[in-house]
């Protein structure tokens, strides 16, 4: 994997949908899209957004945190899980 895009998310499924829409339109194939849900209140809404994209894009990997890690630890989790040589954070509200 050459590039990992790490997307931290928390309680903003519609903004996550917009961010995933922009990122999945990238034509670069050697891309991993890693999403870390920081224990959002509405797990079903976040999962529905992610599932709608993973059906057609195998580059996406989703993790839901068992408890809220706080923003910094959630960002660090994404970086630690990245498989790419290069890394970019893309928050759900970017």
C-alpha positions as CSV (number, residue, x, y, z in Angstrom):
1,X,0.0,0.0,0.0
2,X,1.5,3.3,-1.0
3,X,-1.0,5.8,0.6
4,X,-3.3,5.6,3.6
5,X,-6.0,8.2,4.2
6,X,-7.0,8.2,7.8
7,X,-10.5,9.5,8.6
8,X,-11.4,10.1,12.2
9,X,-15.1,10.5,12.8
10,X,-17.4,11.1,15.7
11,X,-21.2,11.8,15.6
12,X,-21.2,13.3,12.1
13,X,-22.5,10.6,9.7
14,X,-23.6,13.0,7.0
15,X,-20.2,14.8,6.9
16,X,-18.5,11.4,6.8
17,X,-20.7,10.5,3.8
18,X,-19.4,13.7,2.0
19,X,-15.8,13.1,2.9
20,X,-16.0,9.5,1.8
21,X,-17.6,10.6,-1.5
22,X,-14.7,12.9,-2.2
23,X,-12.0,10.5,-1.2
24,X,-13.4,7.4,-3.0
25,X,-13.6,9.4,-6.2
26,X,-9.8,9.4,-6.3
27,X,-8.6,7.4,-9.2
28,X,-5.4,6.4,-7.5
29,X,-5.6,2.6,-6.9
30,X,-2.8,2.1,-4.4
31,X,-4.9,3.7,-1.7
32,X,-6.1,2.5,1.7
33,X,-9.0,4.5,3.3
34,X,-9.0,3.8,7.1
35,X,-12.0,5.1,9.1
36,X,-12.0,5.2,12.9
37,X,-15.3,5.9,14.6
38,X,-14.5,7.3,18.0
39,X,-17.6,5.6,19.6
40,X,-20.3,7.8,18.0
41,X,-23.7,7.9,19.8
42,X,-25.5,6.6,16.7
43,X,-23.5,3.6,15.7
44,X,-26.1,2.4,13.2
45,X,-26.0,5.7,11.3
46,X,-22.2,5.7,11.0
47,X,-22.1,2.1,10.0
48,X,-24.8,2.6,7.4
49,X,-22.7,5.3,5.7
50,X,-19.6,3.2,5.7
51,X,-21.5,0.1,4.5
52,X,-22.9,2.1,1.6
53,X,-19.3,2.8,0.4
54,X,-17.6,-0.5,1.2
55,X,-20.1,-2.4,-1.0
56,X,-18.3,-0.9,-4.0
57,X,-14.9,0.2,-2.8
58,X,-12.6,-2.5,-1.3
59,X,-10.0,0.2,-0.3
60,X,-12.0,1.1,2.8
61,X,-11.4,-0.4,6.2
62,X,-13.6,0.6,9.2
63,X,-12.9,0.4,12.9
64,X,-15.4,1.4,15.7
65,X,-13.7,2.2,18.9
66,X,-15.1,0.4,22.0
67,X,-15.0,3.6,24.0
68,X,-14.2,7.2,23.1
69,X,-10.5,7.6,22.9
70,X,-10.5,11.4,22.7
71,X,-9.5,13.2,19.5
72,X,-5.7,12.9,19.8
73,X,-5.7,9.2,20.6
74,X,-8.1,8.5,17.8
75,X,-5.8,10.3,15.4
76,X,-2.8,8.3,16.7
77,X,-4.8,5.1,16.3
78,X,-5.3,5.9,12.6
79,X,-1.6,6.6,12.1
80,X,-0.6,3.4,14.0
81,X,-2.9,1.3,11.8
82,X,-1.9,2.8,8.5
83,X,-0.4,0.4,6.0
84,X,0.7,2.9,3.5
85,X,4.2,4.4,3.0
86,X,2.6,7.8,3.0
87,X,-0.2,9.0,5.3
88,X,-2.9,11.8,5.2
89,X,-5.5,12.6,7.8
90,X,-8.8,13.7,6.3
91,X,-11.3,14.5,9.0
92,X,-15.0,13.9,8.4
93,X,-15.6,17.7,8.4
94,X,-12.8,18.5,5.9
